[in-house]
Amino acid sequence: MTMTTHLGLGLGAWVRFGITAALLMTTSHAFAQDKACVSLKTDAQIEQDYVDAQGKQAKRLTPPGKVVPGNEIIWTITATNTCTKPAEKVAVENAVPEHMVYVANSAMGPGTEITYSLNGRDYVKASELTVREADGTTRPARADEIKKIRWVFASAFAPNATGFARYRAKVK
């Protein structure tokens, strides 16, 4: 997401800009044996329908523009090895933005193991997420209770290599 300031906007436009920018804030962290070698880029996009050159319905990812409750944002975190040696044990951790909820089963990343956290500290596979109720019983966690997602890449990143992780979240 790139933010550009334009002069001459009315108060209403600034308020919409501020709300959109606040909704699209997210925090990503990279972990590796040498953290300084992994840089992250986070993009927020929406899925847009269009008609392709053959006249068929298709979808593409575009910048979100104005977002409102109910919009689904596609978050892509790209990790790049910026060093001259392989980066081992690369992991990407991303918090679901405060004003959004994770969309169930939407996290993906080629060559990654994906785990989730309800409290921001402990990570398990989606099938193992449980919540303890006040009466002591447990139930499967709901997607809207997920606070963070972690992707661990199975292979080392060669110099200048990239990998990506992606998930969807809906604006509350």
C-alpha positions in Angstrom: 0.0 0.0 0.0 1.4 3.4 -1.0 0.1 6.5 0.7 0.2 9.8 -1.2 -0.7 13.1 0.2 -2.7 15.5 -2.0 -3.3 19.1 -1.3 -6.8 20.7 -1.5 -8.7 17.7 -0.1 -11.8 18.6 1.9 -12.2 17.5 5.5 -14.5 14.6 4.4 -11.8 13.3 2.1 -9.2 13.5 4.8 -11.4 11.6 7.2 -12.0 8.8 4.7 -8.2 8.7 4.0 -7.5 8.5 7.7 -10.0 5.7 8.3 -8.8 3.7 5.3 -5.1 4.1 6.3 -5.9 3.1 9.9 -7.8 0.0 8.8 -5.0 -1.1 6.5 -2.2 -0.9 9.1 -0.7 -4.3 9.9 2.5 -5.5 11.5 4.7 -8.1 10.0 7.9 -9.5 11.4 10.5 -11.8 9.8 12.6 -14.3 11.7 15.7 -16.1 10.4 19.0 -17.2 11.7 20.3 -13.9 10.4 17.3 -11.5 10.7 19.2 -8.7 9.0 19.2 -10.7 5.8 15.4 -10.8 5.4 13.4 -7.8 4.3 9.6 -7.7 4.2 7.1 -5.9 2.0 3.4 -5.9 2.9 0.7 -5.2 0.3 -3.0 -4.7 0.8 -5.2 -5.4 -2.2 -8.8 -6.3 -3.1 -10.1 -8.7 -5.7 -11.7 -7.0 -8.7 -13.8 -8.6 -11.4 -13.1 -7.8 -15.0 -13.5 -9.1 -18.5 -10.3 -10.4 -20.1 -9.1 -10.1 -23.7 -11.0 -13.3 -24.6 -14.3 -11.8 -23.2 -14.2 -14.1 -20.1 -14.9 -13.1 -16.6 -11.7 -13.0 -14.5 -10.4 -11.6 -11.3 -7.3 -9.4 -10.5 -5.8 -7.9 -7.4 -5.8 -4.1 -7.2 -5.1 -1.4 -4.6 -8.1 -1.1 -2.2 -8.9 2.6 -2.4 -11.7 3.4 0.1 -12.6 0.5 2.4 -15.8 0.1 4.3 -17.1 -2.6 6.7 -17.6 -5.9 4.9 -14.8 -5.3 2.4 -12.3 -8.2 2.2 -8.7 -7.2 2.0 -6.0 -9.6 0.6 -2.7 -9.2 2.5 0.5 -10.4 0.8 3.8 -10.4 2.7 6.8 -10.8 0.5 10.1 -11.9 2.2 13.4 -11.3 0.3 16.9 -12.5 1.3 19.0 -9.3 0.9 22.3 -11.0 1.8 24.9 -12.8 -0.2 24.5 -16.1 1.7 21.4 -18.3 2.1 18.9 -17.3 4.8 18.0 -20.3 7.0 14.8 -20.9 9.0 12.8 -18.0 7.5 9.5 -17.3 9.2 7.0 -14.5 8.7 4.6 -13.5 11.5 1.7 -11.2 10.9 -0.9 -9.7 13.2 -4.5 -9.5 11.9 -5.2 -5.7 11.9 -7.2 -4.5 14.8 -10.3 -3.5 12.9 -10.4 -6.6 10.8 -11.2 -10.3 11.2 -9.3 -13.2 9.6 -11.2 -15.0 6.9 -11.2 -18.8 7.7 -8.9 -21.0 5.6 -7.5 -18.1 3.6 -3.9 -18.2 4.7 -1.5 -19.7 2.2 2.2 -19.6 1.3 4.0 -22.0 -1.1 6.5 -24.2 0.8 5.3 -23.0 4.3 3.9 -24.5 7.4 1.2 -22.2 8.7 0.3 -21.8 12.4 -2.1 -19.5 14.2 -2.3 -17.7 17.6 -5.2 -16.6 19.6 -3.1 -14.7 22.2 -0.1 -13.5 20.1 2.3 -15.9 21.9 1.4 -19.6 21.3 1.1 -21.0 17.8 -0.6 -24.2 16.6 -2.2 -25.5 13.5 -5.8 -24.3 12.7 -7.2 -27.7 13.6 -5.7 -27.5 17.1 -7.0 -24.0 18.0 -9.4 -24.3 21.0 -11.0 -21.8 23.4 -11.8 -22.6 27.0 -15.2 -21.4 28.0 -16.1 -20.0 31.5 -17.6 -23.4 32.5 -14.3 -25.2 31.7 -15.4 -26.8 28.4 -13.5 -26.2 25.2 -14.6 -25.5 21.7 -12.9 -25.0 18.4 -11.8 -21.4 17.9 -13.6 -19.3 15.4 -11.7 -17.5 12.6 -12.6 -14.1 14.2 -10.6 -15.1 17.3 -7.3 -15.5 15.5 -4.9 -12.7 16.3 -1.7 -13.7 14.5 -0.5 -16.0 11.7 2.9 -17.4 11.3 4.4 -19.0 8.1 7.6 -21.0 8.4 9.4 -21.6 5.1 10.6 -25.2 4.7 13.6 -24.3 2.5 16.4 -21.8 2.9 16.2 -18.6 0.8 19.1 -18.3 -1.7 20.6 -14.8 -2.0 18.0 -12.4 -3.6 15.3 -15.1 -3.4 11.8 -14.2 -2.4 8.9 -16.1 -0.9 5.4 -14.9 0.0 2.6 -15.5 2.4 -1.0 -14.4 1.9 -4.3 -14.2 3.8 -7.6 -12.4 3.7 -9.2 -10.3 6.4 -12.6 -8.6 6.4 -13.1 -5.1 7.7 -15.3 -5.0 10.8 
